[in-house]
Amino acid sequence: MLHRFIVLVVSLAVVPLETKHKVCVTSVQGYAAGLATILLLCAFVETSVIWVSMRGTVIYTEPRACMPHFVYGRLGRISFYLARLPSV
């Protein structure tokens, strides 16, 4: 996932704005910036889930008490994206 983010950032920096298709380039850069933001947010959420799930032991599950909140948050995010999908 990190390499995708790096490719997006490099492509945003490399594409020049001084072309005759400035509107297209600006639109593509806007979409790429949005995609980079979504990738960073997804990486943060996945890292949080991994970090929380590694806490505690098999018998001592108290440190993982907030895990259902992360799972339901991910489910809500996926539901939002799927609900928005037909409108795109």
NUDREN-738706 format. One line per field, with one value per atom (N, C-alpha, C): residue in three letters; atom name; x, y, z. Coordinates in steps of 0.05 Angstrom, whole numbers. Layout:
N
sero	c(Ala / ...) .
baza	c(CA / ...) .
u	c(X / ...) .
v	c(Y / ...) .
w	c(Z / ...) .
END
This chain:
88
sero	c(Met / Met / Met / Leu / Leu / Leu / His / His / His / Arg / Arg / Arg / Phe / Phe / Phe / Ile / Ile / Ile / Val / Val / Val / Leu / Leu / Leu / Val / Val / Val / Val / Val / Val / Ser / Ser / Ser / Leu / Leu / Leu / Ala / Ala / Ala / Val / Val / Val / Val / Val / Val / Pro / Pro / Pro / Leu / Leu / Leu / Glu / Glu / Glu / Thr / Thr / Thr / Lys / Lys / Lys / His / His / His / Lys / Lys / Lys / Val / Val / Val / Cys / Cys / Cys / Val / Val / Val / Thr / Thr / Thr / Ser / Ser / Ser / Val / Val / Val / Gln / Gln / Gln / Gly / Gly / Gly / Tyr / Tyr / Tyr / Ala / Ala / Ala / Ala / Ala / Ala / Gly / Gly / Gly / Leu / Leu / Leu / Ala / Ala / Ala / Thr / Thr / Thr / Ile / Ile / Ile / Leu / Leu / Leu / Leu / Leu / Leu / Leu / Leu / Leu / Cys / Cys / Cys / Ala / Ala / Ala / Phe / Phe / Phe / Val / Val / Val / Glu / Glu / Glu / Thr / Thr / Thr / Ser / Ser / Ser / Val / Val / Val / Ile / Ile / Ile / Trp / Trp / Trp / Val / Val / Val / Ser / Ser / Ser / Met / Met / Met / Arg / Arg / Arg / Gly / Gly / Gly / Thr / Thr / Thr / Val / Val / Val / Ile / Ile / Ile / Tyr / Tyr / Tyr / Thr / Thr / Thr / Glu / Glu / Glu / Pro / Pro / Pro / Arg / Arg / Arg / Ala / Ala / Ala / Cys / Cys / Cys / Met / Met / Met / Pro / Pro / Pro / His / His / His / Phe / Phe / Phe / Val / Val / Val / Tyr / Tyr / Tyr / Gly / Gly / Gly / Arg / Arg / Arg / Leu / Leu / Leu / Gly / Gly / Gly / Arg / Arg / Arg / Ile / Ile / Ile / Ser / Ser / Ser / Phe / Phe / Phe / Tyr / Tyr / Tyr / Leu / Leu / Leu / Ala / Ala / Ala / Arg / Arg / Arg / Leu / Leu / Leu / Pro / Pro / Pro / Ser / Ser / Ser / Val / Val / Val) .
baza	c(N / CA / C / N / CA / C / N / CA / C / N / CA / C / N / CA / C / N / CA / C / N / CA / C / N / CA / C / N / CA / C / N / CA / C / N / CA / C / N / CA / C / N / CA / C / N / CA / C / N / CA / C / N / CA / C / N / CA / C / N / CA / C / N / CA / C / N / CA / C / N / CA / C / N / CA / C / N / CA / C / N / CA / C / N / CA / C / N / CA / C / N / CA / C / N / CA / C / N / CA / C / N / CA / C / N / CA / C / N / CA / C / N / CA / C / N / CA / C / N / CA / C / N / CA / C / N / CA / C / N / CA / C / N / CA / C / N / CA / C / N / CA / C / N / CA / C / N / CA / C / N / CA / C / N / CA / C / N / CA / C / N / CA / C / N / CA / C / N / CA / C / N / CA / C / N / CA / C / N / CA / C / N / CA / C / N / CA / C / N / CA / C / N / CA / C / N / CA / C / N / CA / C / N / CA / C / N / CA / C / N / CA / C / N / CA / C / N / CA / C / N / CA / C / N / CA / C / N / CA / C / N / CA / C / N / CA / C / N / CA / C / N / CA / C / N / CA / C / N / CA / C / N / CA / C / N / CA / C / N / CA / C / N / CA / C / N / CA / C / N / CA / C / N / CA / C / N / CA / C / N / CA / C / N / CA / C / N / CA / C / N / CA / C / N / CA / C / N / CA / C / N / CA / C / N / CA / C) .
u	c(16 / 0 / 17 / 40 / 58 / 69 / 75 / 86 / 65 / 40 / 19 / 18 / 20 / 20 / 44 / 67 / 91 / 88 / 77 / 73 / 53 / 32 / 13 / 26 / 41 / 54 / 74 / 89 / 108 / 94 / 72 / 57 / 44 / 36 / 26 / 47 / 71 / 93 / 105 / 104 / 118 / 101 / 75 / 58 / 57 / 66 / 66 / 38 / 33 / 8 / 7 / 30 / 32 / 28 / 6 / 0 / -25 / -31 / -56 / -81 / -77 / -100 / -99 / -98 / -95 / -119 / -143 / -167 / -165 / -157 / -154 / -133 / -111 / -89 / -97 / -111 / -120 / -140 / -158 / -178 / -164 / -145 / -131 / -115 / -103 / -88 / -107 / -131 / -150 / -159 / -164 / -172 / -149 / -125 / -101 / -97 / -101 / -98 / -119 / -144 / -165 / -158 / -148 / -141 / -118 / -99 / -77 / -87 / -106 / -118 / -132 / -148 / -162 / -143 / -121 / -101 / -88 / -82 / -70 / -90 / -115 / -135 / -139 / -140 / -142 / -118 / -94 / -70 / -71 / -80 / -82 / -102 / -125 / -145 / -135 / -123 / -113 / -91 / -73 / -52 / -64 / -84 / -98 / -110 / -123 / -135 / -113 / -92 / -70 / -58 / -54 / -42 / -60 / -86 / -105 / -107 / -108 / -111 / -87 / -64 / -40 / -36 / -53 / -50 / -63 / -54 / -65 / -56 / -69 / -63 / -89 / -87 / -110 / -130 / -120 / -138 / -144 / -125 / -129 / -137 / -163 / -174 / -182 / -178 / -186 / -173 / -148 / -136 / -149 / -163 / -176 / -206 / -214 / -242 / -253 / -236 / -245 / -245 / -237 / -236 / -263 / -286 / -311 / -317 / -308 / -312 / -297 / -272 / -257 / -271 / -280 / -293 / -319 / -335 / -360 / -354 / -332 / -324 / -317 / -302 / -295 / -319 / -338 / -363 / -379 / -380 / -394 / -381 / -354 / -340 / -345 / -344 / -349 / -378 / -397 / -425 / -429 / -415 / -417 / -406 / -384 / -372 / -390 / -402 / -419 / -445 / -455 / -480 / -474 / -450 / -443 / -435 / -429 / -419 / -438 / -464 / -481 / -484 / -480 / -483 / -458 / -436 / -411 / -411) .
v	c(-24 / 0 / 25 / 23 / 47 / 54 / 33 / 39 / 53 / 46 / 60 / 90 / 95 / 123 / 138 / 126 / 139 / 144 / 126 / 130 / 153 / 154 / 176 / 203 / 205 / 230 / 239 / 220 / 226 / 235 / 221 / 229 / 257 / 264 / 291 / 312 / 305 / 325 / 327 / 306 / 306 / 318 / 313 / 322 / 353 / 365 / 394 / 405 / 429 / 442 / 460 / 466 / 484 / 469 / 455 / 441 / 453 / 446 / 457 / 443 / 421 / 407 / 412 / 437 / 443 / 433 / 434 / 426 / 396 / 380 / 351 / 344 / 357 / 352 / 359 / 382 / 390 / 370 / 361 / 341 / 315 / 306 / 281 / 285 / 308 / 313 / 313 / 324 / 325 / 297 / 280 / 252 / 237 / 242 / 228 / 237 / 262 / 272 / 259 / 257 / 244 / 215 / 201 / 173 / 170 / 188 / 186 / 190 / 208 / 213 / 188 / 175 / 151 / 129 / 126 / 106 / 110 / 135 / 141 / 134 / 142 / 136 / 106 / 91 / 62 / 50 / 60 / 49 / 55 / 78 / 85 / 67 / 62 / 45 / 16 / 6 / -22 / -24 / -5 / -5 / -5 / 11 / 12 / -15 / -28 / -54 / -75 / -74 / -93 / -88 / -63 / -57 / -65 / -60 / -68 / -98 / -112 / -141 / -155 / -143 / -156 / -152 / -136 / -131 / -154 / -157 / -178 / -206 / -225 / -253 / -268 / -294 / -310 / -309 / -310 / -309 / -281 / -263 / -235 / -218 / -216 / -202 / -173 / -163 / -136 / -115 / -117 / -96 / -95 / -116 / -116 / -109 / -97 / -90 / -70 / -53 / -34 / -45 / -70 / -82 / -81 / -87 / -86 / -58 / -37 / -10 / -6 / -17 / -15 / -31 / -55 / -72 / -59 / -49 / -35 / -10 / 4 / 27 / 20 / -1 / -11 / -19 / -32 / -41 / -16 / 4 / 29 / 42 / 43 / 55 / 41 / 14 / -2 / 2 / 3 / 7 / 34 / 54 / 81 / 81 / 67 / 66 / 50 / 28 / 13 / 27 / 43 / 58 / 81 / 92 / 113 / 103 / 77 / 66 / 69 / 63 / 67 / 95 / 115 / 143 / 153 / 139 / 148 / 141) .
w	c(0 / 0 / 0 / 13 / 14 / -13 / -29 / -56 / -73 / -70 / -85 / -78 / -52 / -43 / -54 / -53 / -64 / -94 / -109 / -137 / -142 / -126 / -129 / -123 / -102 / -95 / -116 / -126 / -148 / -173 / -180 / -204 / -201 / -177 / -172 / -175 / -167 / -168 / -196 / -211 / -237 / -260 / -259 / -281 / -281 / -303 / -305 / -309 / -298 / -302 / -326 / -338 / -361 / -387 / -390 / -416 / -427 / -452 / -464 / -453 / -438 / -426 / -396 / -388 / -359 / -343 / -354 / -339 / -334 / -353 / -349 / -329 / -330 / -312 / -284 / -280 / -254 / -243 / -260 / -251 / -243 / -259 / -252 / -226 / -222 / -197 / -173 / -177 / -155 / -148 / -168 / -162 / -149 / -158 / -147 / -118 / -112 / -85 / -67 / -77 / -61 / -57 / -77 / -74 / -54 / -55 / -36 / -7 / -4 / 23 / 33 / 15 / 22 / 29 / 14 / 20 / 47 / 54 / 80 / 102 / 99 / 120 / 123 / 101 / 103 / 117 / 110 / 123 / 153 / 161 / 189 / 204 / 191 / 204 / 206 / 185 / 186 / 206 / 208 / 228 / 257 / 261 / 287 / 294 / 275 / 279 / 286 / 271 / 277 / 304 / 311 / 337 / 360 / 358 / 379 / 381 / 358 / 359 / 370 / 370 / 381 / 410 / 423 / 452 / 468 / 492 / 510 / 503 / 516 / 511 / 505 / 502 / 496 / 520 / 544 / 567 / 576 / 574 / 583 / 558 / 554 / 530 / 535 / 559 / 566 / 548 / 541 / 523 / 495 / 487 / 461 / 463 / 485 / 489 / 468 / 457 / 437 / 409 / 405 / 378 / 364 / 377 / 362 / 350 / 363 / 353 / 326 / 325 / 300 / 278 / 285 / 265 / 254 / 273 / 264 / 248 / 256 / 240 / 212 / 209 / 182 / 166 / 180 / 166 / 158 / 174 / 167 / 143 / 143 / 121 / 95 / 96 / 72 / 62 / 81 / 74 / 61 / 71 / 59 / 30 / 26 / -1 / -20 / -10 / -27 / -34 / -15 / -20 / -40 / -40 / -58 / -86 / -88 / -113 / -136 / -134 / -157 / -166 / -149 / -157 / -172 / -171 / -184 / -212) .
END
